[in-house]
Amino acid sequence: MAKEFVDTIYHLVHESLSIESLQQKVKVKRRLTKTVLLERVNILEDHQKQNLLCRSRPIAPASDLLKAARAKKLLQKKAKVKEDKRAEAMVSGVDWQSDDSDDDLPEEIHKEPPLPDLLKDKEHNGLIIDLCKSLASLQRYCEALEIINLFLKSTRNTSSVVEELRSLGAQIAYNTPDPEHGVSYVKYIVDLHSYSNAAWNCYYKVITRLDDWYVRHYKFLRNKRDKLRDCAPPSLIYGHHFTKKSRHQDAAREYLEADKLLPENPLINLCVGTALINLSLGHRLQNRHQCVVQGLAFLHNNLQLCEFSQEAFYNVARAYHQVSLVTLAAWHYDKVLAMQVKDYPMPKLPHEKPESAENRKPGYCDFRSEAAYNLHLIYKKSGAVDLARTIFRDHCTF
């Protein structure tokens, strides 16, 4: 049903919006005819003759003389172009026919759109919204974004329809493989809902699929961070970027700024802890032990905030393992192996459809296999090969 609707109305709406958007552009100044240019040049010549007489009053104001000078240059330019064309025609052996009939230029003909009242009639706004939603349901994201772009170019309306289309554009940009043309819409959503975590999640998921997104969007993030001092997501996004670039000191600084705003947030405590642990592994750090203790403190705080969940225990164990505190790491890995976690739905944005559980393998929320593998590495390195083999056989074989 949606496919038939799209095939019937898409081309009419697209052509109408294209014509309307072209007519909204700034009109080009009318070209002066050769007759008008010659009249202006005559004023300049009369003025030069009059200047030969002493104490003569100017026959034209300065503005007309300026126009006459421009007209003279334009005529000279046209004559040069015509002479070049005549020379090219003679070289190629083609008969040259001069066309001096440029006095009366034909008026520009505006094409009539197939749906002339598409933008005037408010009832048609619902048609455009339904068309964009149908295109999105058929995964024709580029065409849906093109319709939205043309509509926004063609109208200056600030009604709820424009806001709904921009929100729809942000959703399409999130789903489309190439979100290049939908970045402006997710920015609009962030501007509209600056304190919404869902808006920032949508923005981050879109821009991270772009190449060199930081170079193009750091100004937007910086302005948001400077204006919204009590908003944590910009600092978190900055921290994620620095973590990806292995700039752990800068990442820790950004995460700590977010921690000042939301000290009881489990994600922020996890980010600060991992950034400090990664920073402690650097060779140039002087207070390495202090950095390790601070990182572990944040990870243990995350453990308490997550109510001693399996994932939090695994994060602490992984941190101990990373800094070679294998005894404490093994104890926390054993804690992970002793816990069994049921699978739960993956978090989604409000506009996303929940993923079917049949598409995922069972145990995707269970960390026991990862913990067992790391624990078997510790046992193997310490010489307990039989114990390592037992752990690996019980938890890592299917």
FIKEKOL-950327 format. One line per field, with one value per residue (C-alpha): residue number from 1; residue in three letters; x, z, y. Coordinates in pm, whole numbers, plus 50000, padded with zeros to 5 digits. Layout:
BEGIN
k NUM	...
r ALA	...
east X	...
up Z	...
north Y	...
//
This chain:
BEGIN
k 1	2	3	4	5	6	7	8	9	10	11	12	13	14	15	16	17	18	19	20	21	22	23	24	25	26	27	28	29	30	31	32	33	34	35	36	37	38	39	40	41	42	43	44	45	46	47	48	49	50	51	52	53	54	55	56	57	58	59	60	61	62	63	64	65	66	67	68	69	70	71	72	73	74	75	76	77	78	79	80	81	82	83	84	85	86	87	88	89	90	91	92	93	94	95	96	97	98	99	100	101	102	103	104	105	106	107	108	109	110	111	112	113	114	115	116	117	118	119	120	121	122	123	124	125	126	127	128	129	130	131	132	133	134	135	136	137	138	139	140	141	142	143	144	145	146	147	148	149	150	151	152	153	154	155	156	157	158	159	160	161	162	163	164	165	166	167	168	169	170	171	172	173	174	175	176	177	178	179	180	181	182	183	184	185	186	187	188	189	190	191	192	193	194	195	196	197	198	199	200	201	202	203	204	205	206	207	208	209	210	211	212	213	214	215	216	217	218	219	220	221	222	223	224	225	226	227	228	229	230	231	232	233	234	235	236	237	238	239	240	241	242	243	244	245	246	247	248	249	250	251	252	253	254	255	256	257	258	259	260	261	262	263	264	265	266	267	268	269	270	271	272	273	274	275	276	277	278	279	280	281	282	283	284	285	286	287	288	289	290	291	292	293	294	295	296	297	298	299	300	301	302	303	304	305	306	307	308	309	310	311	312	313	314	315	316	317	318	319	320	321	322	323	324	325	326	327	328	329	330	331	332	333	334	335	336	337	338	339	340	341	342	343	344	345	346	347	348	349	350	351	352	353	354	355	356	357	358	359	360	361	362	363	364	365	366	367	368	369	370	371	372	373	374	375	376	377	378	379	380	381	382	383	384	385	386	387	388	389	390	391	392	393	394	395	396	397	398
r MET	ALA	LYS	GLU	PHE	VAL	ASP	THR	ILE	TYR	HIS	LEU	VAL	HIS	GLU	SER	LEU	SER	ILE	GLU	SER	LEU	GLN	GLN	LYS	VAL	LYS	VAL	LYS	ARG	ARG	LEU	THR	LYS	THR	VAL	LEU	LEU	GLU	ARG	VAL	ASN	ILE	LEU	GLU	ASP	HIS	GLN	LYS	GLN	ASN	LEU	LEU	CYS	ARG	SER	ARG	PRO	ILE	ALA	PRO	ALA	SER	ASP	LEU	LEU	LYS	ALA	ALA	ARG	ALA	LYS	LYS	LEU	LEU	GLN	LYS	LYS	ALA	LYS	VAL	LYS	GLU	ASP	LYS	ARG	ALA	GLU	ALA	MET	VAL	SER	GLY	VAL	ASP	TRP	GLN	SER	ASP	ASP	SER	ASP	ASP	ASP	LEU	PRO	GLU	GLU	ILE	HIS	LYS	GLU	PRO	PRO	LEU	PRO	ASP	LEU	LEU	LYS	ASP	LYS	GLU	HIS	ASN	GLY	LEU	ILE	ILE	ASP	LEU	CYS	LYS	SER	LEU	ALA	SER	LEU	GLN	ARG	TYR	CYS	GLU	ALA	LEU	GLU	ILE	ILE	ASN	LEU	PHE	LEU	LYS	SER	THR	ARG	ASN	THR	SER	SER	VAL	VAL	GLU	GLU	LEU	ARG	SER	LEU	GLY	ALA	GLN	ILE	ALA	TYR	ASN	THR	PRO	ASP	PRO	GLU	HIS	GLY	VAL	SER	TYR	VAL	LYS	TYR	ILE	VAL	ASP	LEU	HIS	SER	TYR	SER	ASN	ALA	ALA	TRP	ASN	CYS	TYR	TYR	LYS	VAL	ILE	THR	ARG	LEU	ASP	ASP	TRP	TYR	VAL	ARG	HIS	TYR	LYS	PHE	LEU	ARG	ASN	LYS	ARG	ASP	LYS	LEU	ARG	ASP	CYS	ALA	PRO	PRO	SER	LEU	ILE	TYR	GLY	HIS	HIS	PHE	THR	LYS	LYS	SER	ARG	HIS	GLN	ASP	ALA	ALA	ARG	GLU	TYR	LEU	GLU	ALA	ASP	LYS	LEU	LEU	PRO	GLU	ASN	PRO	LEU	ILE	ASN	LEU	CYS	VAL	GLY	THR	ALA	LEU	ILE	ASN	LEU	SER	LEU	GLY	HIS	ARG	LEU	GLN	ASN	ARG	HIS	GLN	CYS	VAL	VAL	GLN	GLY	LEU	ALA	PHE	LEU	HIS	ASN	ASN	LEU	GLN	LEU	CYS	GLU	PHE	SER	GLN	GLU	ALA	PHE	TYR	ASN	VAL	ALA	ARG	ALA	TYR	HIS	GLN	VAL	SER	LEU	VAL	THR	LEU	ALA	ALA	TRP	HIS	TYR	ASP	LYS	VAL	LEU	ALA	MET	GLN	VAL	LYS	ASP	TYR	PRO	MET	PRO	LYS	LEU	PRO	HIS	GLU	LYS	PRO	GLU	SER	ALA	GLU	ASN	ARG	LYS	PRO	GLY	TYR	CYS	ASP	PHE	ARG	SER	GLU	ALA	ALA	TYR	ASN	LEU	HIS	LEU	ILE	TYR	LYS	LYS	SER	GLY	ALA	VAL	ASP	LEU	ALA	ARG	THR	ILE	PHE	ARG	ASP	HIS	CYS	THR	PHE
east 50000	50277	50467	50165	50107	50470	50482	50167	50246	50625	50712	50433	50537	50907	50857	50627	50868	51163	50988	50877	51227	51377	51129	51221	51578	51695	51603	51890	51906	51759	52020	52046	51980	52226	51999	52003	52380	52430	52207	52417	52741	52605	52565	52933	53041	52827	52979	53332	53248	53088	53403	53589	53389	53499	53268	53010	52766	52765	52485	52445	52481	52770	52552	52453	52814	52914	52645	52764	53123	53007	52797	53098	53307	53027	52992	53366	53354	53066	53248	53560	53359	53188	53523	53665	53369	53410	53781	53704	53442	53686	53951	53705	53569	53216	53019	52994	52653	52646	52339	52270	51907	51964	51761	51441	51526	51250	51090	51176	50902	50820	50715	50387	50415	50191	50045	50019	49852	50086	50242	49941	49692	49766	49584	49859	50118	49987	50035	50405	50451	50278	50493	50817	50709	50616	50953	51128	50926	51037	51399	51419	51593	51770	51444	51271	51551	51533	51160	51220	51503	51294	50997	51209	51368	51031	50855	50930	50660	50748	50449	50449	50471	50824	50927	50777	50959	51288	51235	51157	51473	51677	51526	51598	51956	51997	51880	52028	52367	52486	52371	52553	52234	52061	52320	52150	51831	51996	52164	51822	51688	51981	51922	51556	51610	51954	51903	51756	51980	51784	51857	52230	52239	52082	52328	52629	52525	52483	52806	53027	52939	53092	53457	53654	53341	53541	53698	53355	53157	53394	53275	52914	53011	53233	52956	52713	52955	53030	52664	52527	52759	52519	52489	52708	52667	52902	53184	53112	53129	53456	53589	53486	53668	53988	53966	53940	54251	54435	54460	54368	54471	54237	53967	53999	53972	53648	53500	53581	53396	53093	53140	53108	52758	52646	52858	52610	52594	52729	52840	53042	53213	53300	53442	53650	53784	53887	54044	54256	54359	54463	54646	54838	54991	55176	55553	55577	55338	55515	55234	55136	55027	54806	54642	54576	54415	54195	54084	53999	53808	53582	53535	53439	53197	53049	53025	52815	52598	52525	52430	52719	52611	52804	52912	53048	53245	53392	53501	53680	53845	53957	54113	54305	54418	54533	54757	54894	54720	54632	54535	54258	54167	54122	53900	53671	53667	53547	53268	53164	53165	52944	52673	52419	52245	51933	51923	51743	51634	51898	51834	51682	51596	51226	51167	51348	51167	51274	51491	51347	51504	51518	51786	52028	52214	52127	52368	52453	52429	52641	53010	53108	53278	53490	53578	53665	53894	54084	54100	54240	54514	54608	54619	54814	55073	55111	55175	54836	54781	54529	54315	54332	54223	53931	53809	53835	53651	53366	53289	53439	53341	52999
up 50000	50091	49772	49552	49739	49696	49328	49263	49444	49479	49136	49148	49491	49404	49083	49252	49540	49302	49099	49414	49562	49241	49244	49604	49504	49467	49127	48901	48797	48457	48183	48022	47650	47401	47339	47705	47723	47417	47570	47886	47687	47497	47831	47905	47561	47594	47936	47796	47519	47768	47983	47697	47772	48070	48363	48225	48450	48442	48226	48432	48799	48922	48957	48589	48488	48689	48517	48180	48255	48348	48032	47821	47977	47925	47557	47509	47672	47447	47140	47238	47289	46953	46783	46939	46816	46466	46467	46581	46308	46042	46160	46154	45812	45934	45804	46077	46128	46382	46602	46722	46812	47185	47262	47340	47562	47602	47943	48158	48152	48491	48478	48648	48917	48884	49228	49238	49581	49751	49979	50005	50126	50482	50425	50182	50463	50595	50250	50254	50602	50503	50191	50389	50644	50365	50198	50530	50585	50240	50336	50060	50297	50042	49863	50192	50293	49950	49991	50336	50208	49917	50142	50390	50104	49949	50255	50537	50753	51119	51204	51376	51035	50985	51330	51263	50930	51092	51362	51092	50909	51224	51253	50886	50924	51211	50997	50657	50562	50451	50710	50543	50436	50770	51007	51012	51142	51436	51520	51517	51754	51991	51977	52053	52332	52467	52793	52639	52653	52366	52145	52226	52169	51827	51744	51856	51667	51348	51357	51453	51121	50936	50838	51048	51231	51500	51254	51126	51450	51726	51701	51753	52055	52197	52169	52337	52617	52672	52669	52866	53162	53338	53045	53062	52714	52528	52770	52738	52359	52382	52618	52387	52100	52302	52421	52062	51979	52285	52442	52785	52981	52777	52801	53180	53201	53000	53194	53524	53405	53341	53681	53851	53705	53752	54025	54076	53710	53658	53299	53389	53678	53443	53184	53441	53590	53259	53141	53457	53432	53070	53168	53441	53181	53019	53057	53123	53418	53747	53994	53836	54158	54258	53917	53949	54291	54165	53864	54078	54318	54037	53915	54265	54285	53958	54115	54401	54173	53957	54269	54230	53889	53686	53430	53701	53860	53520	53467	53803	53733	53391	53545	53804	53527	53315	53591	53670	54006	53907	54255	54287	53922	53971	54277	54083	53780	54012	54125	53762	53704	54009	53874	53607	53422	53211	52873	52865	52571	52426	52488	52194	52110	52137	51759	51713	51688	51947	51797	51801	52055	51789	51602	51895	52035	52393	52656	52491	52830	53012	53080	53211	52891	52875	53244	53210	52916	53101	53417	53224	53092	53450	53560	53253	53308	53676	53586	53679	53336	53449	53627	53325	53099	53329	53337	52960	52904	53142	53024	52679	52484	52326
north 50000	50242	50163	50241	50566	50672	50578	50781	51104	51125	51264	51524	51649	51645	51843	52095	52154	52182	52453	52637	52626	52769	53055	53136	53219	53576	53713	53809	54173	54248	54274	54614	54622	54763	55064	55164	55121	55347	55615	55614	55633	55937	56117	56054	56183	56497	56559	56535	56784	57021	57015	57190	57505	57704	57771	57530	57362	56976	56841	56521	56428	56216	55902	55916	55967	55660	55454	55585	55480	55130	55111	55205	54927	54678	54772	54736	54393	54284	54410	54214	53895	53942	53999	53683	53481	53625	53532	53177	53142	53259	53013	52722	52826	52898	53195	53459	53613	53892	53904	54256	54197	54185	54495	54313	54019	53761	53751	53454	53193	53040	52677	52601	52330	52023	52094	52476	52492	52246	52508	52739	52482	52371	52044	51943	51960	51632	51483	51576	51432	51107	51088	51129	50868	50627	50679	50615	50296	50177	50263	50524	50761	50981	51059	51139	51378	51541	51608	51757	51977	52105	52179	52376	52572	52649	52782	53023	52879	52823	52606	52270	52102	52236	52114	51772	51745	51841	51580	51327	51433	51365	51016	50944	51070	50825	50532	50615	50468	50813	51070	51361	51541	51497	51639	51980	51819	51645	51975	52138	51872	51929	52306	52249	51995	52077	51887	51571	51265	51109	51412	51398	51020	51067	51346	51143	50830	51033	51235	50940	50777	51071	51093	51344	51452	51631	51875	51972	51974	52080	52441	52335	52125	52397	52656	52420	52346	52715	52820	52525	52502	52265	52021	51709	51545	51787	51707	51336	51352	51543	51277	50992	51160	51203	50842	50724	50929	50783	51129	50996	51306	51526	51261	51245	51625	51626	51334	51505	51816	51597	51429	51769	51797	51435	51273	50987	50885	50530	50591	50900	50720	50436	50676	50865	50543	50389	50716	50740	50374	50423	50742	50558	50327	50615	50630	51004	51009	51081	51005	50674	50501	50793	50786	50411	50455	50739	50538	50235	50459	50576	50218	50101	50392	50270	49923	50062	50276	49971	49774	49529	49407	49153	49412	49643	49357	49274	49637	49642	49306	49423	49736	49531	49298	49591	49731	49380	49339	48983	48859	49118	49069	48693	48751	48984	48751	48474	48706	48748	48370	48316	48549	48464	48747	48726	48891	49225	49444	49668	50040	50224	50582	50679	50660	50327	49998	49740	49470	49122	48887	48617	48813	48794	48498	48402	48526	48857	49028	48768	48845	48503	48389	48707	48682	48312	48376	48651	48439	48144	48375	48467	48102	48001	48273	48178	47813	47663	47513	47249	47507	47735	47449	47367	47728	47755	47424	47505	47859	47916	47606	47568
//
